[in-house]
Amino acid sequence: MKGAPVRPLTCLLIVPLIAAALAVLAIGAPGARAATDLSTVAAALRESPVYVDPAASDLLAASDAEALADKIVDADEPVFVAVLPAGYPTQDLFRNLRTETGITGLYAIRLGDRFDARADASVLSPRTVSNLVAAAQGAGDAKAQLNDFVDDALRSNPGGTAPSSWSGGGGGGGGDDGVDVGALAAAGAVVAAGGVGAYALVRRRRRREEAERRAALEKLRVVVDEDITAFGEELDRLDFHPAEAGADDAMRADYERALDAYEQAKSLMAAATRPEDVRAVTQALEDGRFSLALLAARREGRPLPERRAPCFFDPRHGPSVADVLWTPPLGGASREVPVCAADEARLADGREPMVREVETVSGTRRPYWDAGPAYGPWAGGYFGGGILPGLLVGTMLGSMMATPSYAAVYGAGYGDFGADAGYGGGDVSGGDFDTDDFSGGFGGGDFGGGGDFGGGGDFGGGDFGGGF
């Protein structure tokens, strides 16, 4: 159900006030704790997707909470956000909150200055949740962090259905046992309008996807323009003249192919109307850089290089020269990645490679594989065929590309990333609730272990890294 919500700001403000009153009363009750009861938090989340505890109101202003709630309601996705004070009890927090709420969904909690999330497997896979959490860790305050997380979560197209109570639905029943002519007439009107309503929903989703495509394309345009400019500078630095002494037909052909690739990349980018169009642009740039590598080898009398993928850390470095075992600095599985000579030397010396960083939704800069799904078409042109899936397994970008919405918005064609993604169609019920999805230790979106929020009853049983 996707209708414009009828949920004034006062609703969002009243629920925390009621919760505060209940908390005050609870102080005097035998055996009760001062923190807002979890059933109160769950009740608030059934009415609005964002709950801010009165004791945590300094973390997220009411206006910011309202704007975040509107964003989630407009998207009609089951994403729940709770902002709680640092001292809130954490034992089985996610599991108990999900049980109290009774709604299949993605649950995010900002507790003091810490953050984590859990989801039903039918909504998002554990790996996707982990990557969403890791991507949000770099944001500063609660407002930026929660908005980044929600934006990325909504783009990942979670399964399940938002509760109808968010839209002001619900409603009362009739007064007597007789036939309510007014109700029958209303029902007839609903049936007649059903087709119109369904069409409106489809149009709304299409408009939203089109807006996402435009935004993604503009983000990609900045990065691709940087790549095109860098390639043009390489052509200038080469300072090759077809008529220079020693130039032969093979050199001239390499140079001509590089020039053609440069012009083709500019033309394709100018004509791009969808994010997936960018893949052809970076493919042209990759072809052009290999032509320059051939030309450089011929001029210097070196053996011709084999055709290899570009450097994983930054495709602008040109074709790779070797595959090296690399482990992400924030943890994750080691994998062999193609690297240029300069990055191979850096890694051999124990230094960090020169990584291509791009802008995220929050305005911060992160490695392209950890900056969001929009960069999939850009990476796909450089690392086509079967190379890309292996390189991006476990990364935020790789997990996002596994989602059904990715192909709809950004284009696909890079192989199957979805082996571990669980996308059912959960709804407002507890019938498919698996407590294992919500148990485990805190840190990086990983839910394995101790059955509580931190392995030992606290909120900090692990670090907040885990970008892979």
Sequence and secondary structure as in RCSB ss.txt:
>XXXX:A:sequence
MKGAPVRPLTCLLIVPLIAAALAVLAIGAPGARAATDLSTVAAALRESPVYVDPAASDLLAASDAEALADKIVDA
DEPVFVAVLPAGYPTQDLFRNLRTETGITGLYAIRLGDRFDARADASVLSPRTVSNLVAAAQGAGDAKAQLNDFV
DDALRSNPGGTAPSSWSGGGGGGGGDDGVDVGALAAAGAVVAAGGVGAYALVRRRRRREEAERRAALEKLRVVVD
EDITAFGEELDRLDFHPAEAGADDAMRADYERALDAYEQAKSLMAAATRPEDVRAVTQALEDGRFSLALLAARRE
GRPLPERRAPCFFDPRHGPSVADVLWTPPLGGASREVPVCAADEARLADGREPMVREVETVSGTRRPYWDAGPAY
GPWAGGYFGGGILPGLLVGTMLGSMMATPSYAAVYGAGYGDFGADAGYGGGDVSGGDFDTDDFSGGFGGGDFGGG
GDFGGGGDFGGGDFGGGF
>XXXX:A:secstr
        HHHHHHHHHHHHHHHHHHHTSTT  SS  HHHHHHHHHH SEEE GGGTTTS HHHHHHHHHHHHHH
T  EEEEEE TTS  TTHHHHHHHHH   SEEEEEETTEEEEEE TTTS HHHHHHHHHHHTT  SHHHHHHHHH
HHHHHT  SS   GGGGT      SSSS  HHHHHHHHHHHHHHHHHHHHHHHHHHHHHHHHHHHHHHHHHHHHH
HHHHHHHHHHHHH   TTSTT  HHHHHHHHHHHHHHHHHHHHHHH  SGGGHHHHHHHHHHHHHHHHHHHHHHH
T        B SS GGG B  EEEEE  TT    EEEEE HHHHHHHHTT      EEE TTS EEEGGGS GGG
HHHHHHHSTTTHHHHHHTTSHHHHHTTSHHHHHHT   S    TT       SSSTT  GGGG S  STT   SS
SSSSSSSSS SS S    
